[in-house]
Amino acid sequence: MSGRPPRIGLLGGTFDPIHIGHVALARAAQAAYGFDEIRFLPTAISWQKGETSTDPGHRMEMVRQAIAGHRGFVLDGREVRRGGNTYTVDTLSELRQELGRDAVLVLLLGSDQLRNLATWRRYRDLLALAHIAVTRREQISLARLPEPVEALVAEHGRDTLPNAPSGTIVFFGMPFVPVSATHLREQLLAGDRPATLLPQGILDYIAQHSLYRPASGQP
C-alpha cells in the first residue's frame, strides 16, 4: 500500500444467502486489481427486491463466516445498521467521507446490475464517488446495454483501473459459476443440501438456525 492511496473494492448485495459465486467474483476482482481490501456490504432492505425472508443478522453472520480466512476480505455492516432501504450512493458518500478524497473506491458489479444501473438512485453521481468494475454474471450479456448505461460506459469506460479516486468504468473476467441465490433458496426450501454451492460451513449454519424452510403451515 506504500506509495499509493488505499485501493478498496466494494461488493454489496442481499447475500441471501452468500454463495460461491459471490466469493468467486471477489477473488477475481482481487486478482485483477490488487485491492488492499474488499468490503462485503449486506443490504438492510434492497429497494429493488424489497424485504428478505432472512433476518439481516443471519445474513451478516453468514457473510462473516464465508469470508473468514480470505486475506483482505472484510465485512462492513453499515447498511444493515443504517436500516431502511439501501441506496448505494448513500453508502459511497459515507465511505468517501470516512476514507478521504484520495482513497481509490471501486464498486464491484455483475453485468445484471450494470444493465439496471440507470434505475438506481442518483446513478450519475456514483462515478463522482467511486469507480465501477463490472464482470459478466451468468448468461447476462454486456452487449446492447440500455441507452443511458451505454452512454455512461462510452464516456467513462477504460481499459485499466487508474489510481485516481473515482470516475471510470472497467471490466474484468471471472470463471463461470453456475449458481444464483434465487435457485439456491428454492433448493433449500425443497430440502436439498447443495453443499457445493455454498462456502464451507454455511450449510451447517443454515441448518443450525432453521433458515430457508417453508413457513409454518406450508408443506
PyRosetta script that sets phi, psi and omega in degrees:
from pyrosetta import init, pose_from_sequence

init()
pose = pose_from_sequence("MSGRPPRIGLLGGTFDPIHIGHVALARAAQAAYGFDEIRFLPTAISWQKGETSTDPGHRMEMVRQAIAGHRGFVLDGREVRRGGNTYTVDTLSELRQELGRDAVLVLLLGSDQLRNLATWRRYRDLLALAHIAVTRREQISLARLPEPVEALVAEHGRDTLPNAPSGTIVFFGMPFVPVSATHLREQLLAGDRPATLLPQGILDYIAQHSLYRPASGQP")
pose.set_psi(1, -18.3)
pose.set_omega(1, -178.4)
pose.set_phi(2, -60.4)
pose.set_psi(2, 136.7)
pose.set_omega(2, 175.1)
pose.set_phi(3, 87.3)
pose.set_psi(3, -4.6)
pose.set_omega(3, 177.0)
pose.set_phi(4, -147.2)
pose.set_psi(4, 158.2)
pose.set_omega(4, 178.6)
pose.set_phi(5, -67.3)
pose.set_psi(5, 157.2)
pose.set_omega(5, 178.8)
pose.set_phi(6, -61.8)
pose.set_psi(6, 142.1)
pose.set_omega(6, -179.3)
pose.set_phi(7, -114.6)
pose.set_psi(7, 114.8)
pose.set_omega(7, -169.5)
pose.set_phi(8, -125.6)
pose.set_psi(8, 122.8)
pose.set_omega(8, 174.5)
pose.set_phi(9, -89.1)
pose.set_psi(9, 146.1)
pose.set_omega(9, -176.5)
pose.set_phi(10, -128.1)
pose.set_psi(10, 116.3)
pose.set_omega(10, -179.0)
pose.set_phi(11, -119.7)
pose.set_psi(11, 106.7)
pose.set_omega(11, 179.9)
pose.set_phi(12, -100.8)
pose.set_psi(12, 165.7)
pose.set_omega(12, 177.2)
pose.set_phi(13, 161.3)
pose.set_psi(13, 169.4)
pose.set_omega(13, 175.5)
pose.set_phi(14, -72.8)
pose.set_psi(14, -29.8)
pose.set_omega(14, -177.6)
pose.set_phi(15, 50.1)
pose.set_psi(15, 58.8)
pose.set_omega(15, -171.0)
pose.set_phi(16, -124.3)
pose.set_psi(16, 69.6)
pose.set_omega(16, 0.0)
pose.set_phi(17, -96.7)
pose.set_psi(17, 168.9)
pose.set_omega(17, 171.2)
pose.set_phi(18, -63.6)
pose.set_psi(18, 140.5)
pose.set_omega(18, -178.0)
pose.set_phi(19, -135.9)
pose.set_psi(19, 179.3)
pose.set_omega(19, -173.8)
pose.set_phi(20, -64.3)
pose.set_psi(20, -24.8)
pose.set_omega(20, 177.5)
pose.set_phi(21, -65.8)
pose.set_psi(21, -38.7)
pose.set_omega(21, 177.6)
pose.set_phi(22, -62.6)
pose.set_psi(22, -46.5)
pose.set_omega(22, -178.5)
pose.set_phi(23, -66.3)
pose.set_psi(23, -39.7)
pose.set_omega(23, 179.2)
pose.set_phi(24, -63.6)
pose.set_psi(24, -39.6)
pose.set_omega(24, 177.9)
pose.set_phi(25, -61.5)
pose.set_psi(25, -45.9)
pose.set_omega(25, -179.3)
pose.set_phi(26, -63.7)
pose.set_psi(26, -39.9)
pose.set_omega(26, 179.5)
pose.set_phi(27, -66.6)
pose.set_psi(27, -39.6)
pose.set_omega(27, 178.2)
pose.set_phi(28, -65.5)
pose.set_psi(28, -40.9)
pose.set_omega(28, 178.2)
pose.set_phi(29, -65.4)
pose.set_psi(29, -39.6)
pose.set_omega(29, 178.0)
pose.set_phi(30, -61.5)
pose.set_psi(30, -43.2)
pose.set_omega(30, 179.4)
pose.set_phi(31, -65.9)
pose.set_psi(31, -35.5)
pose.set_omega(31, -177.4)
pose.set_phi(32, -75.1)
pose.set_psi(32, -35.9)
pose.set_omega(32, -167.9)
pose.set_phi(33, -123.4)
pose.set_psi(33, -4.2)
pose.set_omega(33, 175.4)
pose.set_phi(34, 59.9)
pose.set_psi(34, 50.0)
pose.set_omega(34, -178.7)
pose.set_phi(35, -66.5)
pose.set_psi(35, 144.9)
pose.set_omega(35, 171.0)
pose.set_phi(36, -71.3)
pose.set_psi(36, -32.8)
pose.set_omega(36, 172.0)
pose.set_phi(37, -157.1)
pose.set_psi(37, 155.7)
pose.set_omega(37, 171.4)
pose.set_phi(38, -120.9)
pose.set_psi(38, 123.0)
pose.set_omega(38, -179.5)
pose.set_phi(39, -97.1)
pose.set_psi(39, 126.8)
pose.set_omega(39, 174.2)
pose.set_phi(40, -92.8)
pose.set_psi(40, 125.3)
pose.set_omega(40, -172.4)
pose.set_phi(41, -122.0)
pose.set_psi(41, 89.4)
pose.set_omega(41, 176.6)
pose.set_phi(42, -64.9)
pose.set_psi(42, 139.2)
pose.set_omega(42, 178.6)
pose.set_phi(43, -75.9)
pose.set_psi(43, 156.4)
pose.set_omega(43, 167.5)
pose.set_phi(44, -79.3)
pose.set_psi(44, -70.9)
pose.set_omega(44, 173.6)
pose.set_phi(45, -128.0)
pose.set_psi(45, 119.7)
pose.set_omega(45, 175.5)
pose.set_phi(46, -73.1)
pose.set_psi(46, 119.1)
pose.set_omega(46, -177.6)
pose.set_phi(47, -63.4)
pose.set_psi(47, -22.9)
pose.set_omega(47, 179.0)
pose.set_phi(48, -84.3)
pose.set_psi(48, -33.3)
pose.set_omega(48, -175.2)
pose.set_phi(49, -103.1)
pose.set_psi(49, -18.2)
pose.set_omega(49, -177.2)
pose.set_phi(50, 80.5)
pose.set_psi(50, -165.7)
pose.set_omega(50, -178.8)
pose.set_phi(51, -61.3)
pose.set_psi(51, 143.2)
pose.set_omega(51, 172.5)
pose.set_phi(52, -91.6)
pose.set_psi(52, 160.6)
pose.set_omega(52, 177.7)
pose.set_phi(53, -81.1)
pose.set_psi(53, -9.0)
pose.set_omega(53, -174.0)
pose.set_phi(54, -111.5)
pose.set_psi(54, 131.8)
pose.set_omega(54, -179.3)
pose.set_phi(55, -56.3)
pose.set_psi(55, 137.8)
pose.set_omega(55, -179.9)
pose.set_phi(56, -56.5)
pose.set_psi(56, -32.3)
pose.set_omega(56, 178.6)
pose.set_phi(57, -62.7)
pose.set_psi(57, -40.1)
pose.set_omega(57, 177.3)
pose.set_phi(58, -68.2)
pose.set_psi(58, -42.1)
pose.set_omega(58, -179.7)
pose.set_phi(59, -63.2)
pose.set_psi(59, -40.0)
pose.set_omega(59, 177.7)
pose.set_phi(60, -64.8)
pose.set_psi(60, -42.4)
pose.set_omega(60, -178.6)
pose.set_phi(61, -66.8)
pose.set_psi(61, -36.7)
pose.set_omega(61, 176.7)
pose.set_phi(62, -64.2)
pose.set_psi(62, -39.3)
pose.set_omega(62, 176.2)
pose.set_phi(63, -63.0)
pose.set_psi(63, -45.7)
pose.set_omega(63, -179.2)
pose.set_phi(64, -55.9)
pose.set_psi(64, -45.6)
pose.set_omega(64, -178.6)
pose.set_phi(65, -70.2)
pose.set_psi(65, -37.6)
pose.set_omega(65, -176.6)
pose.set_phi(66, -66.5)
pose.set_psi(66, -32.3)
pose.set_omega(66, -175.6)
pose.set_phi(67, -97.8)
pose.set_psi(67, -4.7)
pose.set_omega(67, 178.4)
pose.set_phi(68, -59.1)
pose.set_psi(68, 133.1)
pose.set_omega(68, 179.9)
pose.set_phi(69, 91.7)
pose.set_psi(69, -10.5)
pose.set_omega(69, 175.5)
pose.set_phi(70, -92.3)
pose.set_psi(70, 111.7)
pose.set_omega(70, -175.6)
pose.set_phi(71, -60.9)
pose.set_psi(71, 128.7)
pose.set_omega(71, 177.0)
pose.set_phi(72, 86.5)
pose.set_psi(72, -5.5)
pose.set_omega(72, 177.3)
pose.set_phi(73, -88.2)
pose.set_psi(73, 128.9)
pose.set_omega(73, -172.2)
pose.set_phi(74, -132.5)
pose.set_psi(74, 139.0)
pose.set_omega(74, 172.0)
pose.set_phi(75, -86.3)
pose.set_psi(75, 128.0)
pose.set_omega(75, 176.1)
pose.set_phi(76, -121.9)
pose.set_psi(76, 108.7)
pose.set_omega(76, -173.7)
pose.set_phi(77, -95.0)
pose.set_psi(77, 20.4)
pose.set_omega(77, -173.0)
pose.set_phi(78, -62.3)
pose.set_psi(78, -35.9)
pose.set_omega(78, -176.7)
pose.set_phi(79, -70.0)
pose.set_psi(79, -35.9)
pose.set_omega(79, 175.3)
pose.set_phi(80, -67.4)
pose.set_psi(80, -44.3)
pose.set_omega(80, 179.9)
pose.set_phi(81, -63.9)
pose.set_psi(81, -35.4)
pose.set_omega(81, -180.0)
pose.set_phi(82, -69.2)
pose.set_psi(82, -33.9)
pose.set_omega(82, 177.3)
pose.set_phi(83, 73.3)
pose.set_psi(83, 173.8)
pose.set_omega(83, 178.9)
pose.set_phi(84, 71.2)
pose.set_psi(84, -168.1)
pose.set_omega(84, 178.5)
pose.set_phi(85, -63.6)
pose.set_psi(85, 138.1)
pose.set_omega(85, 179.9)
pose.set_phi(86, -95.1)
pose.set_psi(86, 123.6)
pose.set_omega(86, 175.4)
pose.set_phi(87, -120.8)
pose.set_psi(87, 124.5)
pose.set_omega(87, -174.6)
pose.set_phi(88, -59.6)
pose.set_psi(88, -37.1)
pose.set_omega(88, -177.8)
pose.set_phi(89, -61.6)
pose.set_psi(89, -34.4)
pose.set_omega(89, 177.6)
pose.set_phi(90, -67.5)
pose.set_psi(90, -41.6)
pose.set_omega(90, 179.3)
pose.set_phi(91, -65.0)
pose.set_psi(91, -43.8)
pose.set_omega(91, 178.3)
pose.set_phi(92, -63.1)
pose.set_psi(92, -38.0)
pose.set_omega(92, 178.3)
pose.set_phi(93, -62.6)
pose.set_psi(93, -42.9)
pose.set_omega(93, 177.8)
pose.set_phi(94, -62.2)
pose.set_psi(94, -47.1)
pose.set_omega(94, -177.8)
pose.set_phi(95, -64.8)
pose.set_psi(95, -40.5)
pose.set_omega(95, 178.7)
pose.set_phi(96, -62.1)
pose.set_psi(96, -41.3)
pose.set_omega(96, 179.4)
pose.set_phi(97, -65.4)
pose.set_psi(97, -39.9)
pose.set_omega(97, -177.7)
pose.set_phi(98, -74.3)
pose.set_psi(98, -41.4)
pose.set_omega(98, -170.5)
pose.set_phi(99, -93.2)
pose.set_psi(99, -11.0)
pose.set_omega(99, 175.9)
pose.set_phi(100, 95.6)
pose.set_psi(100, 166.1)
pose.set_omega(100, -172.7)
pose.set_phi(101, -74.5)
pose.set_psi(101, -17.9)
pose.set_omega(101, -175.1)
pose.set_phi(102, -93.0)
pose.set_psi(102, -17.1)
pose.set_omega(102, -178.1)
pose.set_phi(103, -60.7)
pose.set_psi(103, 138.5)
pose.set_omega(103, 178.1)
pose.set_phi(104, -90.3)
pose.set_psi(104, 106.0)
pose.set_omega(104, -179.2)
pose.set_phi(105, -102.1)
pose.set_psi(105, 133.0)
pose.set_omega(105, -175.8)
pose.set_phi(106, -131.9)
pose.set_psi(106, 113.3)
pose.set_omega(106, 177.1)
pose.set_phi(107, -80.9)
pose.set_psi(107, 123.2)
pose.set_omega(107, -176.8)
pose.set_phi(108, -96.6)
pose.set_psi(108, 124.3)
pose.set_omega(108, -176.8)
pose.set_phi(109, -130.1)
pose.set_psi(109, 152.2)
pose.set_omega(109, 165.4)
pose.set_phi(110, -88.5)
pose.set_psi(110, 166.5)
pose.set_omega(110, -176.7)
pose.set_phi(111, -63.7)
pose.set_psi(111, -27.9)
pose.set_omega(111, 177.7)
pose.set_phi(112, -65.0)
pose.set_psi(112, -40.1)
pose.set_omega(112, 179.2)
pose.set_phi(113, -69.8)
pose.set_psi(113, -37.3)
pose.set_omega(113, 177.3)
pose.set_phi(114, -62.1)
pose.set_psi(114, -42.6)
pose.set_omega(114, -179.5)
pose.set_phi(115, -58.9)
pose.set_psi(115, -32.8)
pose.set_omega(115, -178.2)
pose.set_phi(116, -94.2)
pose.set_psi(116, 6.3)
pose.set_omega(116, -169.1)
pose.set_phi(117, -58.7)
pose.set_psi(117, -35.7)
pose.set_omega(117, -177.3)
pose.set_phi(118, -67.6)
pose.set_psi(118, -11.3)
pose.set_omega(118, 176.8)
pose.set_phi(119, -90.0)
pose.set_psi(119, -8.0)
pose.set_omega(119, -177.4)
pose.set_phi(120, -75.5)
pose.set_psi(120, 152.1)
pose.set_omega(120, 177.3)
pose.set_phi(121, -61.9)
pose.set_psi(121, 127.4)
pose.set_omega(121, 177.4)
pose.set_phi(122, 47.6)
pose.set_psi(122, 46.6)
pose.set_omega(122, -174.0)
pose.set_phi(123, -61.2)
pose.set_psi(123, -28.5)
pose.set_omega(123, 179.7)
pose.set_phi(124, -69.7)
pose.set_psi(124, -20.6)
pose.set_omega(124, 179.7)
pose.set_phi(125, -81.7)
pose.set_psi(125, -14.2)
pose.set_omega(125, -175.8)
pose.set_phi(126, -59.0)
pose.set_psi(126, -41.2)
pose.set_omega(126, -175.5)
pose.set_phi(127, -75.9)
pose.set_psi(127, -11.8)
pose.set_omega(127, 171.1)
pose.set_phi(128, -77.6)
pose.set_psi(128, -16.6)
pose.set_omega(128, -175.8)
pose.set_phi(129, -109.2)
pose.set_psi(129, -24.2)
pose.set_omega(129, -174.5)
pose.set_phi(130, -159.5)
pose.set_psi(130, 167.7)
pose.set_omega(130, 164.6)
pose.set_phi(131, -85.3)
pose.set_psi(131, 166.2)
pose.set_omega(131, 173.1)
pose.set_phi(132, -125.1)
pose.set_psi(132, 126.9)
pose.set_omega(132, 176.7)
pose.set_phi(133, -116.5)
pose.set_psi(133, 127.4)
pose.set_omega(133, -170.7)
pose.set_phi(134, -120.4)
pose.set_psi(134, 139.0)
pose.set_omega(134, 170.2)
pose.set_phi(135, -127.7)
pose.set_psi(135, 155.6)
pose.set_omega(135, 179.3)
pose.set_phi(136, -71.9)
pose.set_psi(136, 133.5)
pose.set_omega(136, -178.9)
pose.set_phi(137, -114.3)
pose.set_psi(137, 126.3)
pose.set_omega(137, 179.1)
pose.set_phi(138, 51.1)
pose.set_psi(138, -128.9)
pose.set_omega(138, -176.9)
pose.set_phi(139, -105.5)
pose.set_psi(139, 24.3)
pose.set_omega(139, -175.7)
pose.set_phi(140, -91.4)
pose.set_psi(140, 116.2)
pose.set_omega(140, -171.3)
pose.set_phi(141, -75.9)
pose.set_psi(141, 152.7)
pose.set_omega(141, 171.8)
pose.set_phi(142, -95.2)
pose.set_psi(142, 1.6)
pose.set_omega(142, 178.0)
pose.set_phi(143, -86.0)
pose.set_psi(143, 154.4)
pose.set_omega(143, 176.0)
pose.set_phi(144, 52.0)
pose.set_psi(144, 54.4)
pose.set_omega(144, 177.0)
pose.set_phi(145, -67.8)
pose.set_psi(145, 156.6)
pose.set_omega(145, 173.5)
pose.set_phi(146, -54.0)
pose.set_psi(146, 146.1)
pose.set_omega(146, -170.7)
pose.set_phi(147, -53.2)
pose.set_psi(147, -45.5)
pose.set_omega(147, 179.7)
pose.set_phi(148, -63.3)
pose.set_psi(148, -35.7)
pose.set_omega(148, 179.4)
pose.set_phi(149, -72.3)
pose.set_psi(149, -41.2)
pose.set_omega(149, 177.4)
pose.set_phi(150, -58.8)
pose.set_psi(150, -40.8)
pose.set_omega(150, 178.9)
pose.set_phi(151, -65.6)
pose.set_psi(151, -38.4)
pose.set_omega(151, 178.7)
pose.set_phi(152, -64.9)
pose.set_psi(152, -42.9)
pose.set_omega(152, 179.0)
pose.set_phi(153, -65.1)
pose.set_psi(153, -40.4)
pose.set_omega(153, 179.7)
pose.set_phi(154, -61.9)
pose.set_psi(154, -35.9)
pose.set_omega(154, -177.6)
pose.set_phi(155, -80.8)
pose.set_psi(155, -37.8)
pose.set_omega(155, -169.9)
pose.set_phi(156, -114.2)
pose.set_psi(156, -5.4)
pose.set_omega(156, -177.8)
pose.set_phi(157, -66.7)
pose.set_psi(157, 138.1)
pose.set_omega(157, 178.8)
pose.set_phi(158, -138.5)
pose.set_psi(158, 160.5)
pose.set_omega(158, 178.7)
pose.set_phi(159, -80.7)
pose.set_psi(159, -30.2)
pose.set_omega(159, -177.8)
pose.set_phi(160, -132.2)
pose.set_psi(160, 156.9)
pose.set_omega(160, 179.0)
pose.set_phi(161, -85.5)
pose.set_psi(161, 118.9)
pose.set_omega(161, 179.6)
pose.set_phi(162, -79.9)
pose.set_psi(162, 171.5)
pose.set_omega(162, 174.6)
pose.set_phi(163, -87.5)
pose.set_psi(163, 8.4)
pose.set_omega(163, 172.6)
pose.set_phi(164, -66.2)
pose.set_psi(164, 155.8)
pose.set_omega(164, -176.3)
pose.set_phi(165, -66.2)
pose.set_psi(165, -29.4)
pose.set_omega(165, -171.3)
pose.set_phi(166, -165.7)
pose.set_psi(166, 176.2)
pose.set_omega(166, 165.4)
pose.set_phi(167, 110.9)
pose.set_psi(167, -3.8)
pose.set_omega(167, -177.7)
pose.set_phi(168, -125.4)
pose.set_psi(168, 160.8)
pose.set_omega(168, 172.3)
pose.set_phi(169, -117.3)
pose.set_psi(169, 125.5)
pose.set_omega(169, 179.7)
pose.set_phi(170, -127.1)
pose.set_psi(170, 164.5)
pose.set_omega(170, -176.4)
pose.set_phi(171, -129.0)
pose.set_psi(171, 141.8)
pose.set_omega(171, 178.8)
pose.set_phi(172, -137.9)
pose.set_psi(172, 156.8)
pose.set_omega(172, -179.3)
pose.set_phi(173, -97.3)
pose.set_psi(173, 158.6)
pose.set_omega(173, 173.6)
pose.set_phi(174, -152.6)
pose.set_psi(174, 155.7)
pose.set_omega(174, 177.4)
pose.set_phi(175, -63.0)
pose.set_psi(175, 147.1)
pose.set_omega(175, 176.9)
pose.set_phi(176, -68.6)
pose.set_psi(176, 127.5)
pose.set_omega(176, 179.2)
pose.set_phi(177, -121.4)
pose.set_psi(177, 108.8)
pose.set_omega(177, -173.4)
pose.set_phi(178, -79.7)
pose.set_psi(178, 74.9)
pose.set_omega(178, 179.3)
pose.set_phi(179, -150.1)
pose.set_psi(179, 142.3)
pose.set_omega(179, 171.5)
pose.set_phi(180, -135.4)
pose.set_psi(180, 147.2)
pose.set_omega(180, -178.0)
pose.set_phi(181, -63.4)
pose.set_psi(181, -36.8)
pose.set_omega(181, -179.5)
pose.set_phi(182, -61.3)
pose.set_psi(182, -49.9)
pose.set_omega(182, 179.7)
pose.set_phi(183, -65.5)
pose.set_psi(183, -36.3)
pose.set_omega(183, 179.2)
pose.set_phi(184, -62.6)
pose.set_psi(184, -44.1)
pose.set_omega(184, 178.0)
pose.set_phi(185, -62.6)
pose.set_psi(185, -39.3)
pose.set_omega(185, 178.0)
pose.set_phi(186, -61.2)
pose.set_psi(186, -41.5)
pose.set_omega(186, 178.4)
pose.set_phi(187, -63.3)
pose.set_psi(187, -43.4)
pose.set_omega(187, -179.5)
pose.set_phi(188, -65.4)
pose.set_psi(188, -40.7)
pose.set_omega(188, 178.2)
pose.set_phi(189, -63.9)
pose.set_psi(189, -30.9)
pose.set_omega(189, 179.1)
pose.set_phi(190, -80.1)
pose.set_psi(190, -2.0)
pose.set_omega(190, 178.7)
pose.set_phi(191, 91.1)
pose.set_psi(191, 5.5)
pose.set_omega(191, 177.6)
pose.set_phi(192, -74.1)
pose.set_psi(192, 161.5)
pose.set_omega(192, 177.6)
pose.set_phi(193, -126.3)
pose.set_psi(193, 78.2)
pose.set_omega(193, -175.3)
pose.set_phi(194, -78.4)
pose.set_psi(194, 69.0)
pose.set_omega(194, -172.9)
pose.set_phi(195, -61.4)
pose.set_psi(195, -29.7)
pose.set_omega(195, -177.6)
pose.set_phi(196, -72.7)
pose.set_psi(196, -13.2)
pose.set_omega(196, -177.7)
pose.set_phi(197, -98.9)
pose.set_psi(197, -4.1)
pose.set_omega(197, -176.5)
pose.set_phi(198, -120.1)
pose.set_psi(198, 144.8)
pose.set_omega(198, 174.4)
pose.set_phi(199, -58.9)
pose.set_psi(199, 155.8)
pose.set_omega(199, -176.4)
pose.set_phi(200, -54.7)
pose.set_psi(200, 132.5)
pose.set_omega(200, 175.8)
pose.set_phi(201, 90.7)
pose.set_psi(201, -16.7)
pose.set_omega(201, -175.3)
pose.set_phi(202, -72.6)
pose.set_psi(202, -37.6)
pose.set_omega(202, 178.4)
pose.set_phi(203, -62.2)
pose.set_psi(203, -39.7)
pose.set_omega(203, 177.3)
pose.set_phi(204, -65.0)
pose.set_psi(204, -39.1)
pose.set_omega(204, 178.2)
pose.set_phi(205, -63.4)
pose.set_psi(205, -43.0)
pose.set_omega(205, 179.4)
pose.set_phi(206, -60.6)
pose.set_psi(206, -44.2)
pose.set_omega(206, 179.5)
pose.set_phi(207, -66.9)
pose.set_psi(207, -41.1)
pose.set_omega(207, -177.9)
pose.set_phi(208, -60.6)
pose.set_psi(208, -36.3)
pose.set_omega(208, -175.6)
pose.set_phi(209, -105.4)
pose.set_psi(209, 10.8)
pose.set_omega(209, 175.4)
pose.set_phi(210, 53.8)
pose.set_psi(210, 45.8)
pose.set_omega(210, 179.1)
pose.set_phi(211, -88.0)
pose.set_psi(211, 156.7)
pose.set_omega(211, 175.2)
pose.set_phi(212, 56.9)
pose.set_psi(212, 49.1)
pose.set_omega(212, 174.4)
pose.set_phi(213, -117.0)
pose.set_psi(213, 155.6)
pose.set_omega(213, 178.2)
pose.set_phi(214, -58.3)
pose.set_psi(214, 145.7)
pose.set_omega(214, 176.6)
pose.set_phi(215, -61.7)
pose.set_psi(215, 153.8)
pose.set_omega(215, -179.6)
pose.set_phi(216, -55.0)
pose.set_psi(216, 133.4)
pose.set_omega(216, -179.7)
pose.set_phi(217, 94.8)
pose.set_psi(217, -12.8)
pose.set_omega(217, 177.3)
pose.set_phi(218, -94.7)
pose.set_psi(218, 153.0)
pose.set_omega(218, -179.1)
pose.set_phi(219, -67.8)
pose.dump_pdb("model.pdb")
